[in-house]
Every structure is written in C-alpha cells, then in structure tokens.
Amino acid sequence: MADANGQIFEQLIVNQAAVVSHGCCACGNAYASNAPGDRALCASINPEQNLYLFCAACGDAIMAHVQADAVRGRYTWDWVVPLRGRPLPNVSA
C-alpha cells in the first residue's frame, strides 16, 4: 500500500485479535496445528454479534451450503495461528 509519500510498505493488517481456547464449533478440532496457521471461518449470526469460529474443513462445508447473499455477509474468513505459552493477561490502561 502506498502512503502519502508514494512509498510502498509490505505489512500485515489483522482484522481482529482474540485468544481462543476451544476448538471448532462444529467438530471440536483445533483450528491450526502448525506454526503458519490455517484459515478459520468466523460467523456472527445473532444481534449481539458474538463470533463463532469453524476450522477450515467445516468452514468450507458451511459455505458450500450458504446460498443467500444476505446470509453470506455474516461469514468472514480469518487466519488462526497456534500460540505458544500463555497469553498475556488483560491490562487496564
């Protein structure tokens, strides 16, 4: 992406940051087992916008059956990587 000066920077922009300690909402398996990670399907299907996460295999199966564009808009693909160790505690500023 070019900035105001015309320079191009290669950067990764992450849509959201979250620590998930449970498996796929459909099969219960882990989202990713290797360091580079894997795709995960995020679904926000209720008015509270709670997120439900599905592993790549279940996500592909779900999206193969979703037909309405209005429903497709509630699903987004994201990327999940396994963490080593324990996440940092929440810190109030």
VENQUIWO-V792138 format. One record per pair of residues at least 6 apart in sequence whose ideal C-beta (glycine too) atoms are under 8 Angstrom apart, sorted by the first residue. I is the first residue (numbers start at 1). J is the second residue. D is the distance in whole Angstrom. If there is no record, write none. Layout:
i: (I & I)
j: (J & J)
d: (D & D)
This chain:
i: (1 & 1 & 1 & 2 & 3 & 15 & 15 & 16 & 16 & 18 & 19 & 19 & 20 & 20 & 20 & 23 & 23 & 23 & 23 & 24 & 24 & 24 & 24 & 24 & 24 & 25 & 25 & 25 & 25 & 26 & 26 & 26 & 26 & 26 & 27 & 27 & 27 & 29 & 30 & 30 & 31 & 31 & 31 & 31 & 31 & 31 & 31 & 31 & 32 & 32 & 32 & 32 & 32 & 33 & 34 & 35 & 35 & 36 & 37 & 37 & 37 & 37 & 38 & 38 & 38 & 38 & 39 & 39 & 39 & 39 & 39 & 39 & 40 & 40 & 40 & 40 & 40 & 40 & 40 & 40 & 40 & 41 & 41 & 41 & 41 & 41 & 41 & 41 & 41 & 41 & 41 & 41 & 41 & 42 & 42 & 42 & 42 & 42 & 42 & 42 & 43 & 43 & 43 & 43 & 43 & 43 & 43 & 44 & 44 & 44 & 44 & 45 & 45 & 53 & 54 & 59 & 59 & 62 & 63 & 63 & 66 & 66)
j: (8 & 9 & 11 & 8 & 9 & 76 & 78 & 42 & 78 & 51 & 83 & 87 & 31 & 53 & 80 & 29 & 30 & 31 & 55 & 30 & 31 & 53 & 54 & 55 & 58 & 52 & 53 & 54 & 58 & 54 & 55 & 58 & 61 & 62 & 55 & 57 & 58 & 55 & 55 & 82 & 37 & 38 & 40 & 53 & 55 & 56 & 80 & 82 & 38 & 40 & 80 & 81 & 82 & 82 & 82 & 81 & 82 & 81 & 79 & 80 & 81 & 82 & 55 & 56 & 79 & 80 & 56 & 59 & 77 & 78 & 79 & 80 & 53 & 54 & 55 & 56 & 59 & 77 & 78 & 79 & 80 & 53 & 54 & 55 & 56 & 58 & 59 & 62 & 63 & 75 & 76 & 77 & 78 & 51 & 52 & 53 & 75 & 76 & 77 & 78 & 51 & 52 & 53 & 54 & 62 & 74 & 75 & 50 & 51 & 52 & 74 & 52 & 74 & 80 & 62 & 75 & 77 & 75 & 72 & 75 & 72 & 75)
d: (7 & 6 & 7 & 6 & 7 & 7 & 6 & 8 & 7 & 8 & 7 & 4 & 7 & 6 & 7 & 5 & 5 & 7 & 8 & 8 & 6 & 7 & 5 & 4 & 5 & 5 & 6 & 6 & 8 & 5 & 8 & 4 & 8 & 8 & 7 & 7 & 6 & 6 & 7 & 7 & 8 & 6 & 5 & 7 & 5 & 8 & 4 & 8 & 4 & 8 & 5 & 6 & 5 & 7 & 8 & 7 & 7 & 7 & 5 & 5 & 3 & 7 & 7 & 5 & 7 & 6 & 4 & 7 & 5 & 7 & 6 & 8 & 5 & 7 & 6 & 7 & 7 & 7 & 5 & 7 & 4 & 7 & 4 & 8 & 8 & 7 & 3 & 6 & 7 & 6 & 8 & 6 & 8 & 5 & 7 & 6 & 7 & 5 & 7 & 5 & 7 & 5 & 8 & 7 & 8 & 6 & 5 & 7 & 6 & 8 & 6 & 7 & 6 & 7 & 6 & 8 & 7 & 7 & 8 & 7 & 5 & 7)
